[in-house]
């Protein structure tokens, strides 16, 4: 697998990486504009790991499992 680091990719490759990884077409995810979330990566300002860590720190504990969720082998899924 090719490196996803900024130093190893072009802007065009980073756009494709984000689109393919998130499989979105301009959609929002629980009020978060996913198009904007990864702009710093796309434009070479922050690595993916930095962006994901910042997101996790900001939103930790906001999503809770409840009775409408099952826990299959791979984690939680909504029925």
C-alpha atoms as a printed R data frame, in Angstrom:
   type eleno elety resid chain resno       x      y      z
1  ATOM     1    CA   UNK     A     1   0.000  0.000  0.000
2  ATOM     2    CA   UNK     A     2   1.267  3.446 -0.907
3  ATOM     3    CA   UNK     A     3   2.042  5.941  1.848
4  ATOM     4    CA   UNK     A     4  -0.730  8.418  2.662
5  ATOM     5    CA   UNK     A     5   1.655 10.993  4.114
6  ATOM     6    CA   UNK     A     6   1.570 14.504  2.687
7  ATOM     7    CA   UNK     A     7   5.211 14.277  1.601
8  ATOM     8    CA   UNK     A     8   4.400 11.179 -0.484
9  ATOM     9    CA   UNK     A     9   1.214 12.396 -2.205
10 ATOM    10    CA   UNK     A    10  -0.004 15.161 -4.476
11 ATOM    11    CA   UNK     A    11  -3.042 17.341 -3.793
12 ATOM    12    CA   UNK     A    12  -5.009 15.402 -6.418
13 ATOM    13    CA   UNK     A    13  -4.071 12.079 -4.807
14 ATOM    14    CA   UNK     A    14  -5.113 13.365 -1.375
15 ATOM    15    CA   UNK     A    15  -8.507 14.417 -2.741
16 ATOM    16    CA   UNK     A    16  -9.032 10.902 -4.083
17 ATOM    17    CA   UNK     A    17  -7.783  9.325 -0.849
18 ATOM    18    CA   UNK     A    18 -10.325 11.293  1.188
19 ATOM    19    CA   UNK     A    19 -13.191 10.634 -1.227
20 ATOM    20    CA   UNK     A    20 -12.440  6.916 -1.431
21 ATOM    21    CA   UNK     A    21 -11.889  6.459  2.288
22 ATOM    22    CA   UNK     A    22 -15.049  8.264  3.324
23 ATOM    23    CA   UNK     A    23 -17.118  7.224  0.315
24 ATOM    24    CA   UNK     A    24 -19.072 10.457  0.376
25 ATOM    25    CA   UNK     A    25 -20.301 12.958 -2.154
26 ATOM    26    CA   UNK     A    26 -20.658 16.195 -0.239
27 ATOM    27    CA   UNK     A    27 -22.825 14.664  2.495
28 ATOM    28    CA   UNK     A    28 -22.880 15.712  6.137
29 ATOM    29    CA   UNK     A    29 -22.175 13.279  8.947
30 ATOM    30    CA   UNK     A    30 -24.147 14.160 12.096
31 ATOM    31    CA   UNK     A    31 -23.774 17.887 11.423
32 ATOM    32    CA   UNK     A    32 -20.100 17.702 10.416
33 ATOM    33    CA   UNK     A    33 -19.229 18.829  6.920
34 ATOM    34    CA   UNK     A    34 -16.934 16.027  5.821
35 ATOM    35    CA   UNK     A    35 -15.829 18.046  2.785
36 ATOM    36    CA   UNK     A    36 -14.293 20.629  5.108
37 ATOM    37    CA   UNK     A    37 -13.026 18.279  7.815
38 ATOM    38    CA   UNK     A    38 -10.154 16.985  5.705
39 ATOM    39    CA   UNK     A    39  -9.248 20.223  3.872
40 ATOM    40    CA   UNK     A    40  -6.069 20.637  5.946
41 ATOM    41    CA   UNK     A    41  -4.907 17.202  4.775
42 ATOM    42    CA   UNK     A    42  -5.879 17.810  1.167
43 ATOM    43    CA   UNK     A    43  -3.970 21.106  1.090
44 ATOM    44    CA   UNK     A    44  -0.934 19.682  2.877
45 ATOM    45    CA   UNK     A    45  -1.303 21.405  6.249
46 ATOM    46    CA   UNK     A    46  -2.009 18.446  8.576
47 ATOM    47    CA   UNK     A    47  -1.612 14.686  8.335
48 ATOM    48    CA   UNK     A    48  -4.685 12.449  8.518
49 ATOM    49    CA   UNK     A    49  -3.628 11.169 11.930
50 ATOM    50    CA   UNK     A    50  -3.559 14.708 13.336
51 ATOM    51    CA   UNK     A    51  -7.030 15.515 12.021
52 ATOM    52    CA   UNK     A    52  -8.487 12.249 13.298
53 ATOM    53    CA   UNK     A    53  -6.896 12.728 16.733
54 ATOM    54    CA   UNK     A    54  -8.270 16.274 17.015
55 ATOM    55    CA   UNK     A    55 -11.730 15.053 16.010
56 ATOM    56    CA   UNK     A    56 -11.610 12.215 18.547
57 ATOM    57    CA   UNK     A    57 -10.511 14.540 21.346
58 ATOM    58    CA   UNK     A    58 -13.318 17.018 20.552
59 ATOM    59    CA   UNK     A    59 -16.079 14.449 20.225
60 ATOM    60    CA   UNK     A    60 -15.044 11.680 22.637
61 ATOM    61    CA   UNK     A    61 -17.990 10.217 24.513
62 ATOM    62    CA   UNK     A    62 -20.686 11.922 22.446
63 ATOM    63    CA   UNK     A    63 -21.847  8.726 20.741
64 ATOM    64    CA   UNK     A    64 -23.307  6.154 23.124
65 ATOM    65    CA   UNK     A    65 -24.546  2.630 22.519
66 ATOM    66    CA   UNK     A    66 -28.183  2.045 23.409
67 ATOM    67    CA   UNK     A    67 -30.772 -0.704 23.163
68 ATOM    68    CA   UNK     A    68 -31.228 -0.150 19.411
69 ATOM    69    CA   UNK     A    69 -27.656 -1.233 18.746
70 ATOM    70    CA   UNK     A    70 -26.162 -4.721 18.551
71 ATOM    71    CA   UNK     A    71 -22.525 -5.500 19.120
72 ATOM    72    CA   UNK     A    72 -21.371 -7.846 16.364
73 ATOM    73    CA   UNK     A    73 -17.812 -9.161 16.181
74 ATOM    74    CA   UNK     A    74 -16.555 -6.044 14.395
75 ATOM    75    CA   UNK     A    75 -18.105 -3.439 16.727
76 ATOM    76    CA   UNK     A    76 -21.466 -1.692 16.941
77 ATOM    77    CA   UNK     A    77 -24.016 -1.504 14.169
78 ATOM    78    CA   UNK     A    78 -27.430  0.159 14.031
79 ATOM    79    CA   UNK     A    79 -30.408 -2.055 13.279
